[in-house]
Amino acid sequence: MNISFEEKILTALFLCSDKPNEILRALKPEWNESVSLPVSEKCSMLDAPFSIFKVFPWKDELSDGIDHEEFCKSFFVQPDLFLRLRPGKEKPVIHTLQDAKIDFKLISENCVALPNTSRIDEMIELDKEAVVQDQNSQRTGEFIKSEILNRIPIAIGTKISIWDCCAGSGGKSVMVYDINPNIALIVSDVRESILRNLKKRFEKAGIKKYRSFIIDLTSKRSESIDLNPQIILADVPCSGSGTWSRTPEQLYFFDEKKIDKYSGLQKKIVSNIIPQLQEGSSLIYITCSVFRKENEEVVEYIKENFDLSLKQMEVLQGYDKKADSMFVAVFTKDL
């Protein structure tokens, strides 16, 4: 837009606000009166032409199921802060929020949405009572739970083994534990510092029995490990493009060449973890990306190169929920 810096700031404030404010009231009163209109209508009111479609310029790279226009609009809306309430802590946490007069919305029995600016760390014991976890990240638990339940009848007397191979800070591992605390949990990551943080988080969450180790899953040497898990949870490194409404500066700094880089990295990782699967075991592949090359293209790579059957895959749209967008695919190793 060929306008002054000050005008750009006012335009951004107008497009990103849903309530009147003092700055617009003083400098752009006509905008202030229309601040609650949909983004597309506000764009038509601007002094200089502005296309909503230019916000996210990589339309041709999007996964199937992502609405480009709605995705672009989501960058003008502040995402919510989501809490996953841990088993047995649902009522105490809800009562705490109510007593503190925190504005919240109960999405499900154990998922709460709050304004992003909510200060909850001073009133809720995070990781012990509740976990900060995006709504769609929580939804991946539905796929994990389904695979666990499928194995319970054939795992009588033994524990179901789950390997969270790119565990990061352990958010999904804590969710796995909450789904079934009797699993045999294995966690790994390439970064020692991250696993140290994971250990502290597990202590808060009450998770005591698990195996952890450092490994570079892009290296062929990773084939030497012998785990034979019944479920591999691969929440792989990715562009994070499904979360960029939380970090919109990525729209400016992101280099499109990185899409191929991440896709190649993901293919290396799945190539080195799939040999660990037993017959009848499952691979749950997850990204927080909206790019096809990180999602459907990796799925096709797995189907073409390994003896796995695609059970289901889904794009979890978050742009209509003030949440992140994610991708999940579930494979099973043929008997």
C-alpha positions as CSV (number, residue, x, y, z in Angstrom):
1,M,0.0,0.0,0.0
2,N,1.5,3.4,-1.1
3,I,0.6,5.3,2.1
4,S,2.6,6.8,5.0
5,F,3.9,4.8,7.9
6,E,1.3,6.5,10.2
7,E,-1.5,5.5,7.9
8,K,-0.3,1.9,7.8
9,I,-0.4,1.8,11.6
10,L,-3.9,3.2,11.7
11,T,-5.0,0.7,9.0
12,A,-3.5,-2.2,10.9
13,L,-5.2,-1.1,14.1
14,F,-8.5,-0.8,12.2
15,L,-8.3,-4.2,10.6
16,C,-7.1,-6.0,13.7
17,S,-9.6,-4.4,16.2
18,D,-13.1,-5.6,16.9
19,K,-14.0,-2.9,19.4
20,P,-13.8,0.9,19.3
21,N,-10.7,2.5,20.7
22,E,-9.4,6.0,21.6
23,I,-6.8,6.2,18.8
24,L,-9.3,5.6,16.0
25,R,-11.9,7.7,17.7
26,A,-9.5,10.7,17.6
27,L,-7.9,10.1,14.2
28,K,-10.3,8.1,12.2
29,P,-13.8,8.4,13.7
30,E,-15.5,6.9,10.6
31,W,-13.4,3.8,11.0
32,N,-14.0,3.6,14.7
33,E,-17.7,3.4,14.1
34,S,-17.2,0.5,11.7
35,V,-14.5,-1.4,13.7
36,S,-16.8,-4.4,14.4
37,L,-17.6,-5.1,10.8
38,P,-16.1,-8.2,9.1
39,V,-12.5,-7.8,7.8
40,S,-13.6,-8.0,4.1
41,E,-16.0,-5.1,4.6
42,K,-13.4,-3.1,6.5
43,C,-11.0,-3.6,3.6
44,S,-13.4,-2.0,1.2
45,M,-13.4,1.1,3.4
46,L,-9.7,1.8,3.2
47,D,-8.3,4.9,1.6
48,A,-5.9,2.8,-0.5
49,P,-6.7,-0.5,-2.4
50,F,-6.0,-3.6,-0.3
51,S,-6.5,-7.2,-1.2
52,I,-7.0,-9.7,1.6
53,F,-5.6,-12.4,-0.6
54,K,-2.1,-10.9,-0.4
55,V,-1.8,-11.5,3.3
56,F,-0.8,-15.2,2.7
57,P,0.7,-15.3,-0.8
58,W,1.4,-19.0,-1.0
59,K,-2.1,-20.1,-2.0
60,D,-0.9,-22.7,-4.5
61,E,1.1,-24.4,-1.7
62,L,-1.9,-24.9,0.6
63,S,-3.2,-28.3,1.7
64,D,-6.6,-29.4,0.5
65,G,-9.3,-28.3,2.9
66,I,-7.7,-24.9,3.7
67,D,-9.9,-22.0,2.6
68,H,-7.4,-19.4,1.4
69,E,-9.7,-16.4,2.0
70,E,-10.8,-17.5,5.5
71,F,-7.2,-18.3,6.4
72,C,-6.1,-14.8,5.3
73,K,-8.8,-13.2,7.4
74,S,-7.6,-15.1,10.5
75,F,-4.4,-13.1,10.6
76,F,-6.5,-10.1,11.7
77,V,-8.0,-11.9,14.7
78,Q,-6.1,-12.6,17.9
79,P,-6.1,-16.3,18.6
80,D,-7.4,-17.6,21.9
81,L,-5.4,-19.2,24.7
82,F,-6.6,-22.8,25.1
83,L,-6.2,-24.9,28.2
84,R,-6.6,-28.7,28.4
85,L,-7.9,-29.6,31.8
86,R,-6.3,-32.7,33.2
87,P,-8.4,-35.7,34.5
88,G,-10.0,-34.9,37.9
89,K,-9.0,-31.3,37.7
90,E,-11.9,-30.1,35.5
91,K,-14.2,-28.7,38.2
92,P,-11.5,-27.1,40.4
93,V,-10.0,-25.2,37.4
94,I,-13.4,-24.1,36.2
95,H,-14.2,-22.8,39.7
96,T,-10.9,-21.0,39.9
97,L,-11.6,-19.2,36.6
98,Q,-15.1,-18.3,37.7
99,D,-13.9,-17.0,41.1
100,A,-11.3,-14.9,39.3
101,K,-14.0,-13.6,36.9
102,I,-11.9,-14.7,33.9
103,D,-13.8,-14.6,30.7
104,F,-13.7,-18.1,29.3
105,K,-15.6,-20.5,27.0
106,L,-16.0,-24.2,27.7
107,I,-15.3,-25.9,24.3
108,S,-15.6,-29.4,25.6
109,E,-15.5,-31.2,29.0
110,N,-11.7,-30.6,29.2
111,C,-11.0,-27.8,26.7
112,V,-11.3,-24.1,27.7
113,A,-10.8,-21.0,25.5
114,L,-9.7,-17.8,27.1
115,P,-8.5,-14.4,25.7
116,N,-4.9,-14.5,24.8
117,T,-4.0,-11.9,27.4
118,S,-5.3,-14.0,30.3
119,R,-2.9,-14.3,33.2
120,I,-3.7,-17.8,34.4
121,D,-0.2,-18.9,35.6
122,E,-0.7,-17.1,38.9
123,M,-4.0,-19.0,39.7
124,I,-3.7,-22.4,38.0
125,E,-0.9,-24.9,38.5
126,L,0.1,-25.4,34.9
127,D,1.0,-28.9,33.8
128,K,-0.4,-30.2,37.2
129,E,-4.0,-29.0,36.8
130,A,-4.1,-27.8,33.2
131,V,-1.9,-27.7,30.2
132,V,-1.6,-24.8,27.8
133,Q,-2.5,-26.5,24.5
134,D,-4.2,-25.3,21.3
135,Q,-7.7,-26.7,20.6
136,N,-6.6,-28.6,17.5
137,S,-3.5,-29.9,19.2
138,Q,-5.9,-31.3,21.8
139,R,-8.0,-32.8,19.0
140,T,-5.1,-34.9,17.9
141,G,-5.7,-36.7,21.1
142,E,-8.9,-38.2,19.5
143,F,-6.7,-40.0,16.9
144,I,-4.3,-41.1,19.6
145,K,-7.1,-42.4,21.9
146,S,-8.6,-44.3,19.0
147,E,-5.4,-46.2,18.3
148,I,-4.8,-46.9,22.0
149,L,-8.4,-48.3,22.4
150,N,-7.9,-50.5,19.3
151,R,-5.0,-52.2,21.1
152,I,-6.4,-52.7,24.6
153,P,-8.1,-56.0,23.7
154,I,-4.8,-57.5,22.4
155,A,-2.6,-56.0,25.1
156,I,-4.2,-57.7,28.2
157,G,-1.5,-58.2,30.8
158,T,1.0,-56.0,29.0
159,K,1.4,-52.3,28.5
160,I,0.8,-50.5,25.2
161,S,4.1,-49.0,24.1
162,I,4.0,-45.5,22.6
163,W,7.1,-43.7,21.2
164,D,6.7,-39.9,21.0
165,C,9.7,-39.6,18.7
166,C,9.9,-35.8,18.3
167,A,8.6,-35.1,21.8
168,G,9.7,-31.4,22.2
169,S,8.6,-30.1,25.6
170,G,6.3,-33.1,26.0
171,G,2.8,-31.5,25.6
172,K,1.4,-34.4,23.6
173,S,3.2,-37.0,25.8
174,V,1.4,-35.5,28.8
175,M,-1.9,-35.8,26.8
176,V,-1.1,-39.4,26.0
177,Y,-0.5,-40.2,29.7
178,D,-3.8,-38.5,30.5
179,I,-5.6,-40.7,27.9
180,N,-4.1,-43.8,29.5
181,P,-1.6,-43.6,32.4
182,N,-0.8,-47.3,32.0
183,I,1.0,-47.0,28.7
184,A,4.8,-47.6,28.3
185,L,5.9,-44.2,27.3
186,I,9.0,-43.5,25.3
187,V,10.1,-40.0,24.4
188,S,13.0,-38.7,22.3
189,D,14.3,-35.5,20.8
190,V,17.4,-34.3,19.1
191,R,17.9,-31.5,21.7
192,E,19.3,-32.4,25.2
193,S,18.0,-29.0,26.6
194,I,14.5,-29.8,25.4
195,L,14.5,-33.2,27.2
196,R,15.7,-31.5,30.4
197,N,12.7,-29.2,30.2
198,L,10.5,-32.2,29.4
199,K,11.7,-33.9,32.6
200,K,10.7,-30.9,34.7
201,R,7.3,-30.8,33.0
202,F,6.8,-34.5,33.6
203,E,7.6,-34.1,37.3
204,K,4.9,-31.4,37.6
205,A,2.5,-33.7,35.7
206,G,3.2,-36.6,37.9
207,I,4.7,-38.8,35.2
208,K,7.4,-40.9,36.7
209,K,7.8,-44.0,34.6
210,Y,9.0,-43.4,31.1
211,R,12.1,-43.8,28.9
212,S,13.8,-40.9,27.3
213,F,16.8,-40.5,25.0
214,I,18.5,-38.1,22.6
215,I,18.5,-39.0,18.9
216,D,18.9,-37.4,15.5
217,L,16.1,-39.0,13.5
218,T,17.5,-37.6,10.2
219,S,20.6,-39.8,10.6
220,K,20.8,-43.3,9.3
221,R,22.3,-44.3,12.6
222,S,18.9,-44.0,14.2
223,E,18.1,-47.4,12.5
224,S,20.2,-49.1,15.2
225,I,17.7,-48.5,18.0
226,D,15.4,-51.3,18.9
227,L,12.1,-50.1,20.4
228,N,9.3,-51.9,18.5
229,P,6.5,-49.6,19.8
230,Q,2.9,-50.4,19.0
231,I,2.3,-46.7,18.3
232,I,4.7,-44.1,17.0
233,L,3.6,-40.5,17.5
234,A,5.5,-38.3,15.0
235,D,4.7,-34.6,15.7
236,V,7.5,-33.7,13.3
237,P,9.4,-30.4,12.9
238,C,7.6,-28.2,10.4
239,S,7.2,-24.7,9.1
240,G,4.6,-24.0,11.8
241,S,2.5,-22.1,9.2
242,G,-0.7,-23.3,10.8
243,T,0.2,-21.3,13.9
244,W,1.3,-18.0,12.2
245,S,-1.8,-16.1,13.4
246,R,0.1,-16.2,16.7
247,T,3.4,-15.0,15.1
248,P,2.2,-13.0,12.0
249,E,5.7,-11.6,11.5
250,Q,6.4,-15.0,9.8
251,L,4.3,-13.7,6.8
252,Y,7.1,-11.2,6.2
253,F,10.2,-13.2,7.0
254,F,9.3,-16.7,5.7
255,D,11.3,-17.9,2.8
256,E,9.2,-20.2,0.5
257,K,12.3,-22.4,-0.1
258,K,11.9,-23.6,3.4
259,I,8.8,-25.6,2.5
260,D,10.9,-28.0,0.5
261,K,13.5,-28.1,3.3
262,Y,10.9,-29.1,5.9
263,S,9.3,-31.6,3.5
264,G,12.7,-33.3,3.0
265,L,13.4,-33.3,6.7
266,Q,10.0,-34.9,7.4
267,K,10.6,-37.6,4.8
268,K,14.0,-38.4,6.4
269,I,12.4,-38.7,9.8
270,V,9.6,-41.0,8.8
271,S,12.0,-43.1,6.8
272,N,14.1,-43.8,9.9
273,I,11.2,-44.4,12.4
274,I,8.9,-46.6,10.3
275,P,11.3,-49.6,10.5
276,Q,10.6,-49.6,14.3
277,L,7.0,-50.5,13.7
278,Q,5.7,-54.0,14.4
279,E,3.1,-55.7,12.2
280,G,-0.3,-54.2,13.2
281,S,1.3,-51.1,14.8
282,S,0.4,-47.5,14.0
283,L,2.1,-44.3,12.9
284,I,0.4,-41.1,13.8
285,Y,1.9,-38.3,11.6
286,I,1.2,-34.7,12.8
287,T,2.2,-31.2,11.6
288,C,1.1,-27.7,12.5
289,S,1.6,-26.8,8.8
290,V,-0.9,-25.8,6.1
291,F,1.5,-26.6,3.3
292,R,0.7,-29.6,1.0
293,K,4.3,-30.6,0.7
294,E,4.6,-31.1,4.5
295,N,1.2,-32.9,4.7
296,E,-0.3,-34.7,1.8
297,E,3.0,-35.0,-0.1
298,V,4.6,-36.8,2.9
299,V,1.6,-39.1,3.1
300,E,2.0,-40.0,-0.5
301,Y,5.8,-40.6,0.1
302,I,5.0,-43.0,2.9
303,K,2.4,-44.9,0.9
304,E,4.7,-45.3,-2.1
305,N,7.8,-46.3,-0.1
306,F,6.6,-48.4,2.9
307,D,4.3,-51.3,3.6
308,L,1.8,-49.1,5.5
309,S,-1.9,-48.5,4.9
310,L,-3.4,-45.1,5.3
311,K,-6.2,-45.4,7.8
312,Q,-7.3,-41.7,7.9
313,M,-6.0,-38.2,7.4
314,E,-7.5,-34.9,8.2
315,V,-6.8,-31.2,8.0
316,L,-7.9,-29.6,11.3
317,Q,-8.9,-26.1,10.4
318,G,-8.3,-23.6,13.2
319,Y,-8.9,-20.3,11.4
320,D,-12.7,-20.4,12.2
321,K,-12.0,-21.2,15.9
322,K,-9.3,-18.7,16.8
323,A,-7.0,-21.7,16.9
324,D,-4.1,-23.2,15.1
325,S,-4.5,-25.3,11.9
326,M,-3.0,-28.8,11.9
327,F,-2.7,-32.0,9.9
328,V,-3.0,-35.6,11.1
329,A,-2.5,-38.9,9.2
330,V,-2.8,-42.3,10.7
331,F,-1.1,-45.4,9.2
332,T,-1.0,-49.0,10.2
333,K,1.6,-51.6,9.3
334,D,0.1,-54.4,7.4
335,L,-0.1,-57.8,9.0
